[in-house]
Amino acid sequence: MLSIFSEFATWLIYSILGFDPESRLGSALHFFIEDTTKIFFLLIVMIYLIAILRASLNVEAVRDFLSGKHRALGYVMGSTFGAITPFCSCSSIPVFLGFTSAGIPIGITMAFLLTSPLINEVAVLLLISLVGWKVTLIYVLVGMAVGIICGMFLDMIHAEKWLQPFALKAFQNAGSVNSVSSEERVALSLKERHQFAKQELADIFSRVWKWVIIGVGLGSALHGFVPEAWFEAHLSQGQWWTVPVAVLAAIPLYSNATGVIPVMESLIIKGLPLGTTMAFCMSTVAASFPEFVLLKQVMRWKLLAVVFVTLLISFTVVGWVLNLIPTT
């Protein structure tokens, strides 16, 4: 269904406005229109639906299940849900806010948020055709492990205290939208649920919409105008330092897991080692500057810094390990 946003962007930018699909400006504008419309749609739909569920279901039961002895299962569930959802990091934010509002532990929420941009079914199928099922399986397992381990670590340090005030308040007040029994909550009228969901949507959307435009705007400019030739020329020798350099070089860039696959294919064909390529692409998808502009709206600087450093270390280690694996 999400392909409709790409089709709309193609129609608007190339057919109506007449930009050349091969031009850098046309590519940047297409990227901007596709991602902003997709993210706004997901923001509206996901925030509203999750708010409806909060007003209808016994979210305390879900929270208590995932917070107690089932916490380890919760990390796996969060990472698995992230792997099967076709969201980039930016469009995962509505789900992140919904989890937070429901009182789901921050580590489980982050396991979802970190895994979701790295893995989706389209990217997996493309990777299989590009590097084979063994390397693809390693990539999927590593991507999920990054989410699970980071989630466990963030729970250990009680990282929820570094959420932005409105997100922290929602987390602390989870379940208090109606201080009544679950039977009375389910009995709420459809109108009452709608009113609560509408207010929740208006409050959250008003806080983040401008940052979606700024973040995607930066990403689209970089997507359209940053050449790949530099990476091919300087990082193709396979020395140990090329992996951290590739991870750091990807920070100013932005793409989703599916969109980065053609770049991955191009870099591998032109001689970049698999591990270096994977580290670069994972960093592009999950640790880019435009993405962190958006995440800043739900996280304070301390939490952003912890997530950022953890991801960079993880991707560097992944790159080094994959460079040791023969691809033939």
N, C-alpha and C positions, 0 to 999 in steps of 0.2 A: 504493500500500500504506500510505503514511503517514497516509492519511485515517482509518485504523482508530483512531488515537489521538484524533482529533477526535470520532469516533463514541463512543468509550469515555467521553470527558469529558462529552459531551452526555448519555449514558445515566446516568452517575454523578451529575452535578451537577443536571441538570434533572429526570430521571425518578425517580431513587432518593432524592436529598436534597431535591428539590422547590423548588430556587431558580428564581426568575423569570428567563427568558432575557433580558428587557429590563432587568433591574436591574444596577447597577454591580458589586455584590458577586458576582452570578451570573456576569457576564462575566469578572471577575477570576479567580474560582475555575476557570472553564472553561479559561481561558488557562493557568493554573498546572498543572492536571492534564494537559492536552494536551501542553504543552511538556516537563514533567518526565518523563512516561512515554516520550515520543518520544526525548528526549535520552539517557535511561538505556538504552533499547533500542539506540540507535545506538552508544553507548559500548561496551556489551557485545559487540555483533555486530562492529563495525568493529575494535576493539582485538584481539579474538580472531582474526578472519580475517587481519588484517595480520600478527599474530604468527605464525600458521600459515605464511603466505607467507615471512616472514623466515626461518623454520626450514627451509624447503623449497627456496627459490629462491636463485639467485646474485644477491643484492641488490647486491653490489659492481659487477657489470656494469651494472646500471641506474644506480647512483650515478655510476660513471665516465662513462657515456654522457651523462648530464645535466650533469656537472661540467666536461666538456671543451669541445670545439669546438661541441657541440650545446647549449650553455647558453642561447643565444637561443631556440632551438626549445623548450627546457624551460620558459621563461617563458610562451610562448604555450600550450604544452600544459597547464601548471598553471592558467592563467587560463581556458582552454577547459573543462577538467575542472570547475573551479569553477562555470562558467556553466551546465553541463548537470546538475549535481547539485542535488537539491531540499533543500539544507541551509541552515539559518540559521547565523550565526557560531558560536553555542554548540554546535550539533550537528556543526559542521565540526571541532571540536577533536579528536575521536578520529582523524580522518584526518590532521590536522596532526601529532599525536603519532606516527602510523604513518609518515608521511613522514620525520619527524625521526629516528625509530628506524632507518629504512632508510638514513640518511645523505644524503638528498636535500638539495641546497643550500637554505639558508634562504630565499633569494629566490624560488625556484620554489615552495617550500612556501607562502610568504606570498602569492604571486600567486594560488594556489588559495584560500587562506583569505580574502583580501579580495574576490575576485570572487564566491565562492559565495553570500554572503548578498544580494548586490545583484541577481543575475540567476537566474531559473529559468524553465522553460517555461510554467508557469501565469501568472506575472507578465508574461511577454512577451505572451501571448495577451490578457490583460486590458488591457495597455497599448495594444496595437494597436486594440482596440475603443474605448479611451478617447481616445487622442491621435493615432491613425493610425500607419502603418508607418514613415514617415520619421523621426518623433520617436522611435519605439520603437527603430529601428535606431541612431540617435544614442546613445540611452541605453545600449544593449547595448555598442556600441563604446567608449563612454566608461567604462562599468563595467569592461570588460576592460582598457582602457588604464590605468586606475587601479591595477589589480592588477599589471600587467606593469611599469609604471614604478616603483611602490613596491617590487616585488620586486627589480628591478635596483639600485635605490638601497640597499636593505638588504644586498644582496650586496656592493656597493661598500664599505660601512662595516663589513663582517664582523659583522653583527648577531647571528650565532649565539652570540657570547660573552655576550649578554644574555639568553639563555634561562635558565629556572630550572635549578638544579643537576641535578635528575634528568633533565630533557630534554636539557641540554647533555651529560651523561654518556652518554645513549643515542645522541646524535648522534656524539660522538667515538668511541664503541665500536661504531658501526654495522658490521655484517659480522663482528663478533668473537664472535657467539653460538656459533659453532662454528669454531674456527681449523683447519678441514680443507678439503679440496678440494670443489668444487661437486658432484662425483660422489658423494662420501661424504655430503654434506649432503642431497641428494635421496634417498639411501638410508636416511635416518632413518626409524625406525618411526613409524606413526601415533600410537602411545602417547607416544613421546618428543616429537613435535610438539605433541600435546595438552597434555602436562605443561608445556612451555615457554610455550605460549599461555595456559594457565590461570594460571601464575605472573605473566606480563606483565599480564594482565587484572586480577588481584587487586591488584597493585602500583599500577597507574595509577588504577584505579577508586577505591581507598581514598584517593587524594590529592585527587580532584576532586569526588566525589559531593556533599559538603556545599556546595560552592561553586555547583554546579548549582542546588541548592534555593534558596540565597540569591539568586543572580542572577536566576533565573526568578521567584522570589517578588517581588523588587523590580519586575521587568518587568510581572508580572501586576497588581500594585497600581496601577502607573502606567497600564497599559493600560485598566483598568476605571474609574479615577477622575479622570484628567486630561481636562478638556474641550477640544474643538476650537475653541470660540467665540473664545478669546483670539487664536489665530492668524488666524482669519478677520477679526477686528476690527482687528488692528494691522499685519498684514503684506501687505495686499491692494493697496497703492498702487504697488508696483513700484520704489521708490527703491533705489539701489545698496546701501544699508546693510541692507535687509530680508533679503538673501540670507545674509550672515554671521550676522545675528540668528536667522534660521530654523534655520541649521545648529547654532548654539549652543543654541537652545531645544529641539532634538531630543535633546540629550545625555541628559537624565534619562529619556527614553522608551525603549521597546523594542517591536519587532515584527519579523516576517519579511517577505520581499519580497512574498509573496502577501497577507499580512494587512494590509500598508500600502496596497495598491491602493485599497480602498474609502475610506480616509482621503484619498488623493491625489485621487480622483474628487470627493469632497465639497469639498475645498479649491479645486479648479479651478472647479467649478460655482459656488462662492460668491465667485469673483473673484480668487483668489490667482494671480499669474503662474506660468506653467509652470516656469520656471527656479527660482523660489523654492520652489515645491511639490516639485520633484524634489530640490533640495538638502536640504530638510527631511526628505523621506522616505528619501533615501539615508543621511543622518546618523542617522535613527531606526533603520535596519536595521543599519548597519555601525559606528557610532561611539557607541552608547548606553552609558550608565553600567553597566547590568546586564551587558551583554556584556563590558565591560572588567573587571568583577569576576571573570568566569570566565577571561578571557585572562590575568589576573594569576597564575593557577595554573601557566601554562606560560611566561610571560615575566616578566623583571625590569622594574622601574620604568623604566629607561632605554629599553628596547625599546618598552614600552607608550607612553611619551611620544613617541617618534619616530613610531610608527605613528599615534598619535592626531593629532598636529599635521599629519602628511602627509595624512591623510584629511580633516581639516577644511579645509585649504587646497585640496585637490582638489575637494571638494564645493562650496566657495564659487566657485571658478573655473567649474565646470560650471554652476552656477546662473546666473552672470552671462552665460555664453555662450548658454544655452538661453533666457534672457529676451529675447535679441536675435532669436530665430527666430520668425517668425509661425506661429501654429498653425491658422490658417484656410485 
